[in-house]
Amino acid sequence: MRYTPAGLPALEMQLEHESSIEEAGQTRQVKVTIKAVAFGTMAERLCQQAVGSAWGFTGFLANARGGRHVVLHVLDFQSD
């Protein structure tokens, strides 16, 4: 965890997702890694969770600074 110049806790992380879904009559394996960020009390709560544990996240997608990729801004999470 880091702190912004204003003293706000900030946590940058990578989230991994893996599942299978049926598309056009075929089973498709889906794997994705996405960058995510959380601020304030959400960052503090996430720091207390075990790395590699399963969670469901809600938030919004935004371009990262520089606009080269997408980042999920975590607003809430719950045990999966």
C-alpha positions as CSV (number, residue, x, y, z in Angstrom):
1,M,0.0,0.0,0.0
2,R,1.1,3.5,-0.7
3,Y,-0.2,6.9,0.3
4,T,-1.1,9.8,-2.0
5,P,0.4,13.2,-1.5
6,A,-2.8,14.1,0.4
7,G,-2.2,11.1,2.7
8,L,-5.0,8.9,1.3
9,P,-4.2,5.2,1.3
10,A,-3.9,3.7,-2.2
11,L,-3.5,0.1,-3.3
12,E,-2.6,-0.9,-6.8
13,M,-3.0,-4.6,-7.6
14,Q,-3.6,-7.1,-10.4
15,L,-6.8,-9.2,-10.4
16,E,-7.0,-12.6,-12.2
17,H,-10.2,-14.2,-13.5
18,E,-10.6,-17.7,-14.9
19,S,-13.8,-19.4,-16.0
20,S,-15.5,-21.2,-18.8
21,I,-18.6,-20.1,-20.7
22,E,-20.7,-21.5,-23.6
23,E,-20.5,-19.3,-26.7
24,A,-22.1,-20.3,-30.1
25,G,-22.5,-23.9,-28.9
26,Q,-18.8,-24.2,-27.8
27,T,-17.3,-24.1,-24.4
28,R,-14.8,-21.3,-24.2
29,Q,-12.1,-20.9,-21.5
30,V,-11.7,-17.4,-20.3
31,K,-8.6,-16.1,-18.5
32,V,-7.8,-12.4,-17.9
33,T,-5.6,-10.3,-15.7
34,I,-6.6,-6.7,-15.1
35,K,-5.0,-3.9,-13.2
36,A,-7.0,-2.5,-10.3
37,V,-6.8,0.3,-7.7
38,A,-8.5,1.1,-4.5
39,F,-8.4,4.2,-2.3
40,G,-9.1,5.1,1.3
41,T,-10.8,2.5,3.6
42,M,-11.3,0.2,0.7
43,A,-7.5,0.0,0.2
44,E,-7.0,-0.7,3.9
45,R,-9.6,-3.5,3.9
46,L,-8.1,-5.1,0.8
47,C,-4.6,-5.0,2.4
48,Q,-5.9,-7.3,5.1
49,Q,-7.0,-10.0,2.6
50,A,-4.8,-13.0,1.7
51,V,-3.1,-12.9,-1.6
52,G,-4.6,-15.4,-4.0
53,S,-8.0,-15.6,-2.2
54,A,-11.2,-15.5,-4.2
55,W,-13.4,-12.3,-4.2
56,G,-16.1,-10.6,-6.2
57,F,-15.4,-6.9,-7.0
58,T,-17.6,-4.0,-8.0
59,G,-16.4,-0.7,-9.3
60,F,-15.8,1.1,-12.6
61,L,-13.4,0.9,-15.5
62,A,-11.3,3.9,-16.5
63,N,-8.3,4.5,-18.7
64,A,-5.0,4.5,-16.7
65,R,-2.9,7.6,-16.8
66,G,-1.4,7.7,-20.2
67,G,-4.4,5.9,-21.6
68,R,-2.6,2.7,-22.6
69,H,-4.8,0.2,-20.6
70,V,-7.9,-0.1,-18.5
71,V,-7.9,0.0,-14.7
72,L,-10.7,-1.3,-12.4
73,H,-11.4,1.2,-9.6
74,V,-12.6,-1.0,-6.8
75,L,-15.6,0.4,-4.9
76,D,-16.6,-2.8,-3.0
77,F,-15.7,-6.5,-2.7
78,Q,-17.2,-9.6,-1.1
79,S,-16.1,-13.1,-0.6
80,D,-16.8,-15.3,-3.7
